[in-house]
């Protein structure tokens, strides 16, 4: 009986041992394998790799003439040329046609300018005030004559009135004298004298009255004529004022037209100068037989056009002069980092040995990209040769805690890392992922500088065979 119980107990422990071993084996197969690193100290680095090429440090550009036909390129790209040596051959026949067309255009423009001068010249005309002035002068003369006639009629009328008054006064005196004399004369004599005097005075008064009436009628007619002459003079004055304003407007319009004509002539003169300058250039090309020559010694990079091209005037011959330099594109995120004086490692196409160059300047290329430029050591280089580059520069700041970027995680706007710590469990002690918050100070392409309370010997999880979260059991790999 005791043996049976002992065998049962031994069998139980054997089964438990097998189950434990199986559980541990199964657990080890499902637990993630991780790599860990302790935090480090040091500086961050700005790094990038890129491409570039060899370019001429200095270039000379020559524009090809507009509207010409290229029939031959006399120098191959990369070939040396000397000042005065031909580079591009233009079609002489095409050149002669353009020259004749240009000369004809100049002649047409000169004729237009002559027409403009004639049309803009001051034209003979009668002033707008001429007729109005004649009418005003005539009205003034008529007014003066009417004033004189009125004054004379007034004078004659006044004289007649004075004579009539004088006659009345004389008749009254005679009546007084007759009264005194009547005391001595007889009645018959008095009557006879009185009748004779009355007859005489009546006839004389009638004559004076008739003359006064006639003169009064003349005075009224003279007054009407004067008033009519005054109205005519005022009307002539108004017409003259309108005519004078018309003349002022005409003169202002003529002055504006003259200025416009001069401006048009000035514009035509500018056009003529440009046409003449182009004709002179065409004539110079005719004298050289249509050959475009180099202005300086150098190496031909590009002729700017090919055989059969009809030029637009934008094509340029490019000559390389002076030394060569290396250049390469800077990534947008590194533009603020790269500066003159930094070192960069380059590998030229066709050369196995790398060169360490010092960046001389940073600028922009023709497309607006930021590029670095560096002088090359002595040697023979060809423009356009490709290169690869590697740039690395340590930051001046030193940090107490650096961690790999692969270890940095984010959640809810906060950063953290997972570290592997030994924790006890039902299967014994094992490594467990523990979350520790960090504050990121700065990052480069590989590392991040952080602030945290991690101990220096902490095992920061940097890689894992599968996704690991806080609380997961993990296995360390060597």
C-alpha positions as CSV (number, residue, x, y, z in Angstrom):
1,X,0.0,0.0,0.0
2,X,2.8,2.4,0.9
3,X,4.6,1.6,-2.3
4,X,1.5,2.3,-4.3
5,X,1.1,5.7,-2.7
6,X,4.8,6.4,-3.3
7,X,4.5,5.5,-6.9
8,X,1.4,7.7,-7.3
9,X,3.3,10.7,-5.7
10,X,6.3,10.1,-7.9
11,X,4.1,9.9,-11.0
12,X,2.4,13.2,-10.0
13,X,5.6,15.1,-9.7
14,X,6.9,13.6,-13.0
15,X,3.8,14.7,-14.8
16,X,4.1,18.2,-13.2
17,X,7.7,18.4,-14.3
18,X,6.8,17.5,-17.8
19,X,4.0,20.0,-17.9
20,X,6.3,22.7,-16.6
21,X,8.9,21.9,-19.2
22,X,6.2,21.9,-22.0
23,X,4.7,25.2,-20.7
24,X,8.1,26.8,-20.6
25,X,8.9,25.6,-24.1
26,X,5.6,26.8,-25.5
27,X,6.0,30.1,-23.8
28,X,9.5,30.6,-25.2
29,X,8.1,30.0,-28.7
30,X,5.4,32.7,-28.4
31,X,7.4,35.4,-26.6
32,X,8.9,38.2,-28.8
33,X,12.6,38.3,-29.2
34,X,14.0,41.8,-28.7
35,X,17.3,43.7,-29.0
36,X,18.2,46.1,-26.3
37,X,20.7,48.9,-25.9
38,X,21.6,51.0,-22.9
39,X,21.3,54.8,-23.2
40,X,24.4,56.6,-24.4
41,X,26.1,60.0,-24.2
42,X,27.4,62.2,-27.0
43,X,26.4,64.5,-29.9
44,X,23.9,64.2,-32.6
45,X,24.9,64.4,-36.3
46,X,23.3,65.8,-39.4
47,X,23.8,63.4,-42.3
48,X,22.6,62.9,-45.8
49,X,23.6,61.2,-49.1
50,X,23.1,62.8,-52.5
51,X,24.3,63.2,-56.0
52,X,25.9,66.0,-58.0
53,X,28.2,66.7,-60.9
54,X,31.3,68.6,-61.9
55,X,30.6,72.0,-63.4
56,X,32.6,75.0,-64.6
57,X,33.3,77.6,-62.0
58,X,33.0,80.3,-64.6
59,X,31.1,80.4,-67.9
60,X,30.8,82.8,-70.8
61,X,27.5,83.0,-72.7
62,X,27.1,84.3,-76.3
63,X,23.6,84.7,-77.7
64,X,22.9,83.4,-81.2
65,X,21.3,86.0,-83.6
66,X,17.5,85.8,-83.9
67,X,15.9,84.3,-87.0
68,X,18.9,82.7,-88.6
69,X,19.4,79.2,-89.9
70,X,22.2,77.0,-88.4
71,X,23.8,74.7,-91.0
72,X,26.9,73.5,-89.1
73,X,28.5,73.3,-85.7
74,X,32.2,73.8,-86.2
75,X,33.4,72.6,-82.7
76,X,32.4,69.5,-80.8
77,X,31.2,70.0,-77.2
78,X,34.2,69.7,-74.9
79,X,36.6,71.0,-77.5
80,X,38.9,73.9,-76.9
81,X,38.3,77.1,-78.8
82,X,40.3,80.3,-79.0
83,X,39.0,83.9,-79.2
84,X,38.0,84.6,-82.8
85,X,37.7,80.9,-83.7
86,X,34.4,79.9,-85.5
87,X,31.9,77.9,-83.5
88,X,28.6,78.1,-85.5
89,X,28.1,78.4,-89.2
90,X,24.9,80.2,-90.4
91,X,23.3,79.7,-93.8
92,X,24.6,82.6,-96.0
93,X,21.6,82.5,-98.4
94,X,19.1,82.7,-95.5
95,X,21.2,85.5,-94.0
96,X,21.1,87.5,-97.2
97,X,17.3,87.2,-97.4
98,X,17.0,88.4,-93.8
99,X,19.3,91.4,-94.6
100,X,17.2,92.5,-97.6
101,X,14.0,92.2,-95.6
102,X,15.5,94.3,-92.8
103,X,16.6,97.0,-95.3
104,X,13.1,97.1,-96.9
105,X,11.5,97.4,-93.4
106,X,13.8,100.4,-92.6
107,X,12.8,102.1,-95.9
108,X,9.1,101.6,-95.2
109,X,9.5,103.0,-91.7
110,X,11.3,106.1,-93.1
111,X,8.4,106.7,-95.5
112,X,6.0,106.4,-92.6
113,X,8.0,108.9,-90.6
114,X,7.9,111.3,-93.5
115,X,4.2,111.0,-93.8
116,X,3.9,111.6,-90.0
117,X,6.0,114.7,-90.3
118,X,3.8,116.1,-93.1
119,X,0.5,115.2,-91.3
120,X,1.8,116.7,-88.1
121,X,3.0,120.0,-89.7
122,X,1.1,123.2,-88.8
123,X,-1.5,123.8,-91.5
124,X,-2.4,127.3,-92.8
125,X,-5.9,128.4,-91.8
126,X,-7.9,131.5,-91.2
127,X,-8.3,132.2,-87.4
128,X,-11.8,131.5,-86.1
129,X,-11.9,135.1,-84.8
130,X,-11.3,136.7,-88.3
131,X,-15.0,137.0,-89.4
132,X,-16.2,137.7,-85.9
133,X,-13.6,140.5,-85.7
134,X,-14.9,142.1,-89.0
135,X,-18.4,141.9,-87.8
136,X,-17.5,143.4,-84.4
137,X,-15.6,146.3,-86.2
138,X,-18.5,146.9,-88.5
139,X,-20.9,147.0,-85.5
140,X,-18.5,149.3,-83.6
141,X,-18.4,151.7,-86.6
142,X,-22.2,151.5,-87.0
143,X,-22.6,152.2,-83.2
144,X,-20.3,155.2,-83.4
145,X,-22.2,156.6,-86.4
146,X,-25.5,156.1,-84.6
147,X,-24.2,157.8,-81.5
148,X,-23.0,160.8,-83.7
149,X,-26.3,161.0,-85.5
150,X,-28.2,160.8,-82.3
151,X,-26.1,163.6,-80.7
152,X,-26.6,165.8,-83.8
153,X,-30.3,165.2,-83.8
154,X,-30.4,165.9,-80.1
155,X,-28.5,169.2,-80.7
156,X,-30.8,170.3,-83.5
157,X,-33.9,169.5,-81.5
158,X,-32.5,171.3,-78.5
159,X,-31.8,174.4,-80.7
160,X,-35.3,174.4,-82.1
161,X,-36.7,174.2,-78.6
162,X,-34.5,177.2,-77.5
163,X,-35.6,179.2,-80.6
164,X,-39.3,178.5,-79.8
165,X,-38.8,179.6,-76.2
166,X,-37.0,182.7,-77.4
167,X,-39.8,183.6,-79.7
168,X,-42.3,183.2,-76.9
169,X,-40.2,185.5,-74.8
170,X,-40.0,188.1,-77.5
171,X,-43.8,188.0,-78.1
172,X,-44.4,188.6,-74.4
173,X,-42.2,191.6,-74.4
174,X,-43.9,193.1,-77.4
175,X,-47.2,192.7,-75.7
176,X,-46.0,194.7,-72.8
177,X,-44.7,197.5,-75.0
178,X,-47.9,197.5,-76.9
179,X,-49.8,198.0,-73.7
180,X,-47.8,201.0,-72.9
181,X,-48.1,202.5,-76.4
182,X,-51.9,201.8,-76.5
183,X,-52.3,204.7,-74.1
184,X,-51.2,207.2,-76.8
185,X,-52.7,205.4,-79.9
186,X,-56.2,205.3,-81.0
187,X,-58.3,202.2,-80.8
188,X,-58.3,201.7,-84.5
189,X,-54.6,201.9,-84.8
190,X,-54.1,199.6,-81.9
191,X,-56.4,197.0,-83.4
192,X,-54.6,197.1,-86.7
193,X,-51.2,196.7,-85.2
194,X,-52.3,193.9,-82.9
195,X,-53.8,191.9,-85.7
196,X,-50.7,192.3,-87.9
197,X,-48.5,191.2,-85.1
198,X,-50.6,188.3,-84.2
199,X,-50.6,187.1,-87.8
200,X,-46.8,187.4,-87.9
201,X,-46.2,185.6,-84.6
202,X,-48.8,182.8,-85.5
203,X,-47.0,182.1,-88.8
204,X,-43.6,182.2,-87.2
205,X,-44.8,179.9,-84.3
206,X,-46.3,177.5,-86.7
207,X,-43.1,177.3,-88.6
208,X,-41.1,176.7,-85.5
209,X,-43.5,174.1,-84.3
210,X,-43.4,172.3,-87.5
211,X,-39.5,172.3,-87.4
212,X,-39.5,171.1,-83.8
213,X,-41.9,168.3,-84.6
214,X,-39.7,167.3,-87.6
215,X,-36.5,167.4,-85.4
216,X,-38.3,165.4,-82.7
217,X,-39.2,162.7,-85.2
218,X,-35.5,162.7,-86.4
219,X,-34.4,162.4,-82.8
220,X,-36.7,159.4,-82.2
221,X,-35.5,157.7,-85.3
222,X,-31.8,158.4,-84.3
223,X,-32.5,156.9,-80.9
224,X,-34.0,153.8,-82.4
225,X,-31.0,153.5,-84.7
226,X,-28.7,153.9,-81.7
227,X,-30.4,151.3,-79.7
228,X,-30.3,148.9,-82.7
229,X,-26.6,149.7,-83.2
230,X,-26.0,149.0,-79.5
231,X,-27.8,145.6,-79.7
232,X,-25.9,144.7,-82.8
233,X,-22.6,145.6,-81.1
234,X,-23.3,143.5,-78.1
235,X,-24.3,140.6,-80.3
236,X,-21.0,141.1,-82.3
237,X,-19.1,141.1,-79.0
238,X,-20.7,137.8,-77.9
239,X,-20.0,136.2,-81.3
240,X,-16.4,137.4,-81.0
241,X,-16.1,135.9,-77.5
242,X,-17.3,132.5,-78.8
243,X,-15.0,132.8,-81.8
244,X,-12.1,133.6,-79.6
245,X,-12.8,130.5,-77.4
246,X,-13.1,128.4,-80.5
247,X,-9.7,129.8,-81.6
248,X,-8.2,129.0,-78.2
249,X,-9.6,125.4,-78.5
250,X,-8.3,125.1,-82.0
251,X,-4.8,126.2,-80.9
252,X,-4.9,123.8,-77.9
253,X,-6.0,120.9,-80.2
254,X,-3.3,121.8,-82.7
255,X,-0.7,121.9,-79.9
256,X,-1.9,118.4,-78.7
257,X,-1.8,117.1,-82.2
258,X,1.7,118.5,-82.6
259,X,2.9,116.8,-79.4
260,X,1.2,113.5,-80.4
261,X,2.9,113.7,-83.8
262,X,6.3,114.3,-82.1
263,X,5.7,111.4,-79.8
264,X,4.8,109.2,-82.7
265,X,7.9,110.3,-84.5
266,X,10.0,109.7,-81.4
267,X,8.5,106.1,-81.1
268,X,9.3,105.5,-84.8
269,X,12.8,106.8,-84.3
270,X,13.4,104.3,-81.5
271,X,12.0,101.6,-83.8
272,X,14.2,102.8,-86.6
273,X,17.3,102.8,-84.4
274,X,16.5,99.2,-83.3
275,X,16.0,98.1,-87.0
276,X,19.2,99.9,-88.0
277,X,21.1,98.2,-85.2
278,X,19.8,94.8,-86.3
279,X,20.7,95.6,-89.9
280,X,24.3,96.5,-88.8
281,X,24.5,93.2,-87.0
282,X,23.3,91.4,-90.0
283,X,25.9,93.2,-92.1
284,X,28.6,92.2,-89.7
285,X,27.5,88.6,-90.1
286,X,27.5,89.0,-93.9
287,X,31.1,90.2,-93.7
288,X,32.2,87.1,-91.7
289,X,30.3,84.8,-94.0
290,X,27.8,83.9,-91.3
291,X,30.3,82.4,-88.9
292,X,29.7,83.0,-85.1
293,X,33.1,83.2,-83.4
294,X,34.2,82.8,-79.8
295,X,34.8,86.0,-77.8
296,X,37.3,84.4,-75.5
297,X,39.4,81.3,-75.0
298,X,37.6,78.3,-73.4
299,X,36.0,74.9,-73.7
300,X,32.7,74.6,-75.6
301,X,30.0,73.2,-73.3
302,X,27.1,73.8,-75.7
303,X,26.6,75.5,-79.1
304,X,23.0,76.3,-78.1
305,X,21.5,74.9,-81.3
306,X,21.8,72.1,-83.8
307,X,22.0,71.9,-87.6
308,X,18.9,73.1,-89.3
309,X,17.7,75.1,-86.3
310,X,15.9,78.4,-87.0
311,X,17.0,80.5,-84.1
312,X,14.6,82.3,-81.8
313,X,17.3,84.6,-80.3
314,X,17.2,82.8,-76.9
315,X,19.8,80.2,-77.8
316,X,23.2,80.7,-76.2
317,X,26.7,79.4,-76.9
318,X,28.3,78.4,-73.5
319,X,32.0,78.5,-73.1
320,X,33.7,77.1,-70.0
321,X,36.5,79.3,-68.7
322,X,38.6,79.0,-65.6
323,X,38.6,76.1,-63.1
324,X,36.1,73.3,-62.3
325,X,34.2,72.7,-59.1
326,X,32.0,70.0,-57.6
327,X,28.4,70.7,-56.7
328,X,25.4,68.7,-55.3
329,X,21.8,69.1,-54.2
330,X,21.0,69.7,-50.5
331,X,17.9,68.0,-49.2
332,X,15.2,70.5,-48.1
333,X,15.4,69.4,-44.5
334,X,19.1,70.0,-44.4
335,X,19.3,73.4,-46.0
336,X,19.7,75.2,-42.7
337,X,22.5,72.8,-41.6
338,X,25.0,72.9,-44.5
339,X,27.4,75.9,-44.3
340,X,30.6,77.1,-46.0
341,X,33.6,75.4,-44.4
342,X,31.9,72.0,-43.8
343,X,33.5,68.9,-45.2
344,X,31.8,66.6,-47.6
345,X,33.0,63.2,-49.0
346,X,32.5,62.7,-52.7
347,X,33.1,59.8,-55.2
348,X,33.5,60.9,-58.8
349,X,32.2,58.8,-61.6
350,X,35.0,56.6,-63.0
351,X,37.2,57.0,-59.9
352,X,37.5,54.5,-57.0
353,X,39.1,56.8,-54.5
354,X,36.9,59.1,-52.5
355,X,37.8,62.8,-52.0
356,X,37.1,64.9,-49.0
357,X,36.2,68.4,-50.1
358,X,35.5,71.6,-48.2
359,X,32.3,73.3,-49.1
360,X,33.1,76.8,-50.4
361,X,29.6,78.2,-50.6
362,X,25.9,77.4,-50.6
363,X,23.5,78.8,-53.3
364,X,20.7,78.0,-55.7
365,X,20.9,76.5,-59.2
366,X,19.0,77.5,-62.3
367,X,15.9,75.5,-61.1
368,X,15.9,77.1,-57.6
369,X,17.2,74.1,-55.8
370,X,19.7,74.6,-53.0
371,X,23.2,73.2,-53.8
372,X,26.6,73.1,-52.3
373,X,29.8,74.1,-54.2
374,X,33.4,72.9,-53.4
375,X,36.7,73.5,-55.1
376,X,38.4,70.4,-56.6
377,X,42.1,69.5,-56.1
378,X,44.4,69.9,-59.0
379,X,43.7,67.5,-61.9
380,X,41.9,67.2,-65.2
381,X,38.1,67.2,-64.8
382,X,35.3,67.2,-67.4
383,X,32.2,69.3,-66.9
384,X,29.1,67.1,-66.4
385,X,30.9,64.2,-64.7
386,X,28.6,62.7,-62.1
387,X,29.3,62.2,-58.4
388,X,27.8,60.8,-55.2
389,X,28.3,62.5,-51.8
390,X,28.1,61.8,-48.1
391,X,27.7,64.6,-45.6
392,X,28.0,64.3,-41.8
393,X,28.5,67.0,-39.2
394,X,28.4,66.6,-35.4
395,X,26.4,69.1,-33.5
396,X,28.2,71.3,-31.1
397,X,25.9,70.4,-28.2
398,X,26.6,67.2,-26.1
399,X,23.7,65.2,-24.5
400,X,23.7,63.0,-21.5
401,X,21.2,60.5,-22.8
402,X,20.9,59.4,-26.5
403,X,18.7,56.6,-27.6
404,X,18.2,55.0,-31.1
405,X,15.2,56.4,-33.1
406,X,13.9,52.8,-33.4
407,X,13.4,52.8,-29.6
408,X,11.3,56.0,-29.6
409,X,7.5,55.5,-29.5
410,X,4.6,58.0,-29.4
411,X,1.1,57.8,-28.0
412,X,-1.4,60.6,-27.5
413,X,1.1,63.2,-28.2
414,X,3.6,61.9,-25.7
415,X,6.9,60.0,-26.3
416,X,8.0,56.9,-24.4
417,X,10.3,53.9,-24.7
418,X,9.9,50.2,-23.6
419,X,12.6,48.7,-21.4
420,X,13.1,45.0,-20.6
421,X,13.0,44.4,-16.8
422,X,13.0,41.1,-14.9
423,X,9.6,40.4,-13.3
424,X,8.4,37.3,-11.4
425,X,5.5,35.2,-12.7
426,X,3.8,31.8,-12.5
427,X,6.5,30.4,-14.7
428,X,9.2,32.1,-12.8
429,X,11.3,35.2,-13.5
430,X,11.2,36.6,-17.0
431,X,11.8,39.8,-18.9
432,X,8.8,42.1,-19.3
433,X,8.3,45.2,-21.4
434,X,7.9,48.3,-19.1
435,X,6.8,51.7,-20.4
436,X,8.9,54.7,-19.5
437,X,8.0,58.3,-20.6
438,X,10.7,60.5,-22.2
439,X,11.0,64.1,-23.3
440,X,12.6,64.5,-26.8
441,X,15.1,67.4,-26.9
442,X,16.4,66.9,-30.5
443,X,16.8,64.2,-33.1
444,X,19.0,63.4,-36.1
445,X,18.6,60.6,-38.7
446,X,19.6,57.9,-36.2
447,X,19.4,59.1,-32.6
448,X,17.3,61.2,-30.3
449,X,18.4,63.2,-27.3
450,X,15.9,62.7,-24.5
451,X,15.3,63.6,-20.8
452,X,14.1,60.8,-18.6
453,X,14.7,59.1,-15.3
454,X,16.1,55.9,-16.9
455,X,19.1,54.4,-15.1
456,X,22.3,54.1,-17.1
457,X,22.1,50.3,-17.2
458,X,18.5,50.2,-18.5
459,X,17.8,47.8,-21.4
460,X,16.0,49.9,-23.9
461,X,14.2,47.8,-26.5
462,X,15.3,48.9,-30.0
463,X,14.1,46.0,-32.2
464,X,11.7,43.1,-31.8
465,X,10.7,40.0,-33.8
466,X,7.0,41.1,-33.5
467,X,5.0,43.9,-32.1
468,X,5.6,44.5,-28.3
469,X,3.4,46.5,-26.0
470,X,3.7,47.4,-22.3
471,X,3.4,44.3,-20.1
472,X,4.4,41.7,-22.8
473,X,7.0,39.1,-21.9
474,X,10.1,39.3,-24.1
475,X,13.3,37.4,-24.7
476,X,16.6,39.1,-25.1
477,X,18.8,38.3,-28.1
478,X,22.6,38.7,-28.0
